[in-house]
Amino acid sequence: MMKILMYSVRPDEQPAIHAWAERNNAQVDTTPLPFVGNINLATGYDGISILQHARIDDVHVYEDLAALGIHHISLRITGYNTINFEHADANGIVVTNVPAYSPRSVAEAALMHTMVLLRQLENTEARMRQHDYSWNGLQAREIHNLTVGVFGAGKIGGTVARIFKALGARVIANDLTPRTDLMDTVEYVDFETLLAESDVLTIHTNLDATTHHLFNTATFAKMKNDAFLINCARGPIVETADLITALQSGTIAGAGLDALEGEELFVEHDLTNDQTHDFSLYDQLLALPNVSVTPHIVFYTDAAVQNMVDIALDDVALIVQGKPSPHIVHD
């Protein structure tokens, strides 16, 4: 019987894990502990699945995993910038991800953040808590009158485009590979045009050397001063300090953020009484009335959790059986 160990497992993942194990006649054991620092727990297992937010650069992690006879890391997330592929390749370790656990989960959240900003819900609620029920300064804009720019029109970005198109918006997109199936939905433009014409610019691309801090002071200066930036992709695509300055100065009108730089220190943790971490950038963002922030939870729906478990474990089974996985990723 195939034996799989899953790291960093949450209670909400357990029903899907048990169901998969039963369907596939496999032994799937789980631990809430992280992968790094607990590799020895995988002794005797055929494969592993991890949920990893912090980058793994220690070569010994890959060497120790290979020494256990495990040559596959199955990520239960889309992002794979956490993996050092040089070390993985050197130790014969294949990496798979879950490229599309639920495009609608993220796409609907991009719409949610947009609506919060357009309707000024944060500002309105703050006023009402002070018993200020006036309307001054709260006039909203309607989506069908706006141009929505999608940076990265893949599975998630394409779903975002279709949602906004259905609501009557003009949708423009920038991507290295235009999709023929989106030609009736989006107008493909270059990056400079995307910045200049978007009333809402929503990011749905991978984090790599070309996108790291791509949105910065210079980028914001090219956007409309009444534009909103939405980032439900990866935090370091946006230079946080520059974004705060742009929001405070009125260079752009607002931001909806689910992904933030340094989030690997905070995500999934209750740090209510923590005195050891530096929350200053987050606190500055949360204090602004033109910002909507969530802690990397836009993926977190029932459908997405089911798909993340199923796809990650399917990949383990394929690799263990010597079969190719369609989800192998490379740096």
C-alpha positions as CSV (number, residue, x, y, z in Angstrom):
1,M,0.0,0.0,0.0
2,M,1.3,3.4,-1.0
3,K,2.2,5.6,2.0
4,I,2.1,9.4,1.8
5,L,2.9,12.0,4.5
6,M,1.3,15.5,4.3
7,Y,2.9,18.4,6.2
8,S,1.2,21.6,7.5
9,V,-2.2,20.0,7.4
10,R,-5.2,22.1,8.6
11,P,-8.3,20.4,10.1
12,D,-10.4,21.6,7.2
13,E,-8.3,19.5,4.8
14,Q,-8.9,16.2,6.7
15,P,-12.3,15.2,5.1
16,A,-10.8,15.5,1.6
17,I,-7.7,13.6,2.6
18,H,-9.6,10.7,4.2
19,A,-11.8,10.5,1.1
20,W,-8.9,10.4,-1.3
21,A,-7.1,7.8,0.8
22,E,-10.2,5.6,0.8
23,R,-10.7,6.0,-3.0
24,N,-7.1,5.2,-3.8
25,N,-6.5,2.4,-1.2
26,A,-3.6,4.4,0.2
27,Q,-2.2,5.3,3.6
28,V,-2.2,9.1,4.0
29,D,-0.8,10.3,7.3
30,T,-0.8,14.0,8.3
31,T,1.0,16.4,10.6
32,P,0.3,20.0,11.4
33,L,4.1,20.5,11.6
34,P,6.0,22.3,8.8
35,F,8.2,20.4,6.3
36,V,11.4,22.3,7.1
37,G,12.8,21.0,10.3
38,N,10.7,17.8,10.3
39,I,11.9,16.0,7.2
40,N,12.8,12.9,9.3
41,L,9.0,12.3,9.8
42,A,8.9,11.2,6.1
43,T,11.1,8.2,6.9
44,G,9.4,5.1,5.4
45,Y,7.0,7.0,3.2
46,D,6.8,6.9,-0.6
47,G,5.9,10.5,-1.1
48,I,5.1,13.8,0.6
49,S,2.9,16.8,0.1
50,I,3.7,20.2,1.7
51,L,2.1,23.6,2.1
52,Q,5.0,26.0,2.1
53,H,5.1,29.8,2.3
54,A,8.7,30.5,3.2
55,R,11.5,29.9,0.6
56,I,13.5,26.7,1.1
57,D,17.1,27.6,0.2
58,D,19.0,25.2,2.6
59,V,20.6,22.6,0.4
60,H,20.5,20.1,3.2
61,V,16.7,20.0,3.0
62,Y,16.9,18.6,-0.5
63,E,19.8,16.3,0.3
64,D,18.0,14.9,3.4
65,L,14.8,14.3,1.4
66,A,16.6,12.5,-1.4
67,A,18.5,10.4,1.2
68,L,15.1,9.1,2.4
69,G,14.4,7.9,-1.2
70,I,11.8,10.6,-1.9
71,H,12.4,12.5,-5.1
72,H,9.2,14.5,-5.4
73,I,7.8,17.6,-3.6
74,S,4.1,18.0,-4.1
75,L,3.1,21.5,-3.3
76,R,-0.6,22.1,-2.3
77,I,-0.4,25.7,-3.7
78,T,0.1,27.4,-7.0
79,G,3.2,29.4,-6.2
80,Y,6.5,27.6,-6.5
81,N,8.9,30.5,-5.8
82,T,9.5,28.8,-2.4
83,I,11.6,26.1,-4.1
84,N,15.3,26.4,-4.9
85,F,15.3,24.5,-8.2
86,E,19.1,24.4,-8.4
87,H,19.1,22.3,-5.2
88,A,16.1,20.3,-6.2
89,D,17.6,19.4,-9.6
90,A,20.9,18.5,-8.1
91,N,19.2,16.0,-5.9
92,G,16.9,14.6,-8.5
93,I,13.8,16.1,-6.9
94,V,10.8,16.8,-9.1
95,V,8.4,19.6,-8.0
96,T,4.7,19.7,-8.8
97,N,2.1,22.4,-7.9
98,V,-1.6,22.9,-8.0
99,P,-1.9,25.4,-10.9
100,A,-5.7,25.9,-10.8
101,Y,-7.3,24.7,-7.6
102,S,-10.2,27.0,-8.1
103,P,-9.8,30.0,-10.4
104,R,-13.2,31.3,-9.4
105,S,-12.2,31.5,-5.7
106,V,-9.5,34.0,-6.5
107,A,-11.4,35.7,-9.3
108,E,-14.5,36.3,-7.1
109,A,-12.2,37.8,-4.4
110,A,-10.6,40.2,-6.9
111,L,-14.2,41.4,-7.6
112,M,-14.9,41.6,-3.9
113,H,-11.8,43.8,-3.2
114,T,-12.8,45.9,-6.2
115,M,-16.3,46.4,-4.9
116,V,-15.1,47.3,-1.4
117,L,-12.9,50.0,-2.9
118,L,-15.4,51.3,-5.5
119,R,-18.2,51.5,-2.9
120,Q,-15.8,52.9,-0.2
121,L,-17.0,50.3,2.3
122,E,-14.0,50.6,4.7
123,N,-14.4,54.4,4.8
124,T,-18.2,54.2,5.2
125,E,-18.0,51.7,8.0
126,A,-15.4,53.8,9.8
127,R,-17.6,56.8,9.6
128,M,-20.7,55.0,10.8
129,R,-18.8,53.6,13.9
130,Q,-18.4,57.3,14.8
131,H,-22.2,57.8,14.1
132,D,-21.4,59.8,11.0
133,Y,-24.0,58.9,8.4
134,S,-23.4,61.7,6.0
135,W,-22.9,61.0,2.2
136,N,-20.2,63.6,1.5
137,G,-17.3,62.1,-0.5
138,L,-18.8,58.6,-0.7
139,Q,-20.1,58.7,-4.3
140,A,-19.2,55.5,-6.1
141,R,-18.4,54.5,-9.6
142,E,-20.1,51.6,-11.5
143,I,-18.1,48.8,-13.0
144,H,-19.8,49.0,-16.4
145,N,-18.3,52.5,-16.9
146,L,-14.7,51.3,-16.1
147,T,-11.8,49.8,-17.8
148,V,-10.4,46.8,-15.9
149,G,-6.9,45.8,-16.7
150,V,-5.7,42.2,-16.1
151,F,-2.0,41.6,-15.7
152,G,-1.5,37.9,-16.4
153,A,-4.5,36.4,-18.2
154,G,-4.0,32.7,-17.4
155,K,-6.6,30.5,-15.8
156,I,-7.3,32.8,-12.9
157,G,-6.8,36.1,-14.8
158,G,-9.0,34.8,-17.6
159,T,-11.8,34.0,-15.1
160,V,-11.4,37.5,-13.7
161,A,-11.7,39.0,-17.2
162,R,-14.9,37.1,-17.9
163,I,-16.5,38.1,-14.6
164,F,-15.8,41.8,-15.2
165,K,-16.8,41.5,-18.8
166,A,-20.1,40.0,-17.7
167,L,-20.6,43.1,-15.5
168,G,-20.2,45.4,-18.5
169,A,-16.6,46.6,-18.1
170,R,-14.2,47.1,-20.9
171,V,-11.4,44.5,-20.1
172,I,-7.9,44.9,-21.3
173,A,-5.1,42.4,-20.6
174,N,-1.3,42.0,-20.8
175,D,0.2,38.6,-21.0
176,L,3.2,37.0,-22.8
177,T,0.9,34.5,-24.5
178,P,-2.5,35.9,-25.6
179,R,-5.2,33.3,-25.4
180,T,-7.5,32.9,-28.5
181,D,-10.4,31.8,-26.2
182,L,-10.3,35.2,-24.5
183,M,-10.4,37.3,-27.7
184,D,-14.1,37.9,-27.3
185,T,-13.5,39.1,-23.7
186,V,-10.3,41.1,-23.6
187,E,-8.3,43.5,-25.7
188,Y,-4.6,42.7,-25.4
189,V,-2.4,45.7,-24.8
190,D,1.2,46.3,-23.9
191,F,2.2,46.9,-20.3
192,E,2.4,50.7,-20.6
193,T,-1.1,50.9,-22.0
194,L,-2.4,48.6,-19.3
195,L,-1.0,51.0,-16.7
196,A,-2.3,54.2,-18.4
197,E,-5.8,53.0,-19.2
198,S,-6.9,50.8,-16.3
199,D,-9.4,52.1,-13.8
200,V,-8.9,48.8,-11.9
201,L,-5.6,46.9,-12.4
202,T,-5.7,43.4,-11.1
203,I,-2.6,41.2,-10.8
204,H,-2.7,37.5,-11.6
205,T,0.8,36.5,-12.6
206,N,3.6,34.4,-11.2
207,L,6.4,35.8,-9.0
208,D,9.8,35.6,-10.7
209,A,12.8,37.8,-11.5
210,T,10.8,39.8,-14.1
211,T,7.8,40.5,-11.8
212,H,9.6,41.1,-8.4
213,H,8.7,44.6,-7.4
214,L,7.4,45.3,-10.8
215,F,4.8,47.6,-9.3
216,N,6.8,50.4,-7.6
217,T,7.0,54.2,-7.5
218,A,7.7,54.5,-11.2
219,T,4.9,52.1,-12.1
220,F,2.3,53.8,-9.9
221,A,3.3,57.2,-11.5
222,K,2.1,55.8,-14.9
223,M,-1.3,54.8,-13.5
224,K,-4.4,57.0,-13.2
225,N,-4.7,58.8,-9.9
226,D,-8.2,57.5,-9.5
227,A,-7.2,53.9,-10.3
228,F,-7.3,50.9,-7.9
229,L,-4.6,48.2,-7.7
230,I,-5.7,44.7,-6.8
231,N,-3.1,42.0,-5.8
232,C,-4.4,38.5,-5.2
233,A,-1.2,36.9,-6.7
234,R,2.1,37.2,-4.8
235,G,3.1,39.9,-2.3
236,P,6.6,40.8,-3.6
237,I,5.2,41.7,-7.0
238,V,4.3,45.0,-5.3
239,E,6.9,47.1,-3.5
240,T,5.0,47.7,-0.3
241,A,6.7,50.8,0.9
242,D,6.2,52.4,-2.5
243,L,2.6,51.4,-2.5
244,I,2.0,53.0,0.9
245,T,3.5,56.3,-0.4
246,A,1.4,56.2,-3.6
247,L,-1.7,55.7,-1.5
248,Q,-0.9,58.4,0.9
249,S,0.0,60.9,-1.8
250,G,-3.0,60.2,-4.0
251,T,-0.8,58.9,-6.8
252,I,-3.4,56.0,-7.0
253,A,-6.8,55.9,-5.4
254,G,-6.7,52.6,-3.5
255,A,-5.5,49.0,-3.2
256,G,-7.1,45.7,-2.6
257,L,-4.5,43.2,-1.2
258,D,-4.6,39.6,-0.4
259,A,-0.9,39.0,-0.9
260,L,1.7,41.0,1.0
261,E,5.5,41.0,1.3
262,G,6.8,39.1,4.3
263,E,3.4,37.3,4.7
264,E,5.2,34.0,5.3
265,L,5.9,35.2,8.8
266,F,2.2,35.9,9.6
267,V,-0.1,33.8,7.4
268,E,-2.2,31.3,9.3
269,H,-0.9,32.4,12.7
270,D,-2.8,34.2,15.5
271,L,-0.3,36.9,16.5
272,T,-2.6,38.9,18.7
273,N,-0.2,39.3,21.6
274,D,3.0,38.9,19.6
275,Q,5.7,41.3,20.5
276,T,8.5,39.9,18.3
277,H,7.4,40.7,14.8
278,D,7.6,44.0,12.9
279,F,4.0,44.8,11.8
280,S,4.8,48.4,10.8
281,L,4.1,48.1,7.1
282,Y,0.9,46.1,7.7
283,D,-0.3,48.6,10.3
284,Q,0.3,51.5,7.9
285,L,-1.8,49.8,5.2
286,L,-4.6,48.9,7.6
287,A,-4.7,52.4,8.9
288,L,-5.5,53.8,5.4
289,P,-9.1,54.3,4.5
290,N,-8.5,53.4,0.8
291,V,-7.2,49.9,1.4
292,S,-8.9,46.5,1.6
293,V,-6.7,43.8,3.0
294,T,-7.1,40.0,3.6
295,P,-4.4,37.6,4.9
296,H,-3.9,35.4,1.8
297,I,-7.3,33.7,2.1
298,V,-8.9,34.5,-1.2
299,F,-8.2,30.9,-2.4
300,Y,-9.8,29.5,0.8
301,T,-13.2,28.1,-0.3
302,D,-14.6,24.6,0.1
303,A,-14.1,23.8,-3.6
304,A,-10.5,25.0,-3.6
305,V,-9.5,23.0,-0.5
306,Q,-11.0,19.9,-2.1
307,N,-9.1,20.5,-5.3
308,M,-5.8,21.3,-3.6
309,V,-5.8,18.0,-1.7
310,D,-7.0,15.9,-4.6
311,I,-4.6,17.3,-7.2
312,A,-1.6,17.3,-4.8
313,L,-2.2,13.7,-3.8
314,D,-2.9,12.6,-7.4
315,D,0.5,14.0,-8.3
316,V,2.2,12.0,-5.5
317,A,0.5,8.8,-6.7
318,L,1.5,9.4,-10.3
319,I,5.2,10.1,-9.5
320,V,5.4,7.1,-7.1
321,Q,4.0,4.9,-9.9
322,G,6.6,6.2,-12.3
323,K,4.1,8.1,-14.4
324,P,4.4,11.7,-15.6
325,S,2.4,14.4,-13.9
326,P,0.9,17.3,-15.9
327,H,1.8,19.7,-13.0
328,I,5.6,19.5,-13.0
329,V,7.1,23.0,-12.6
330,H,10.5,24.3,-13.4
331,D,12.3,27.5,-12.3
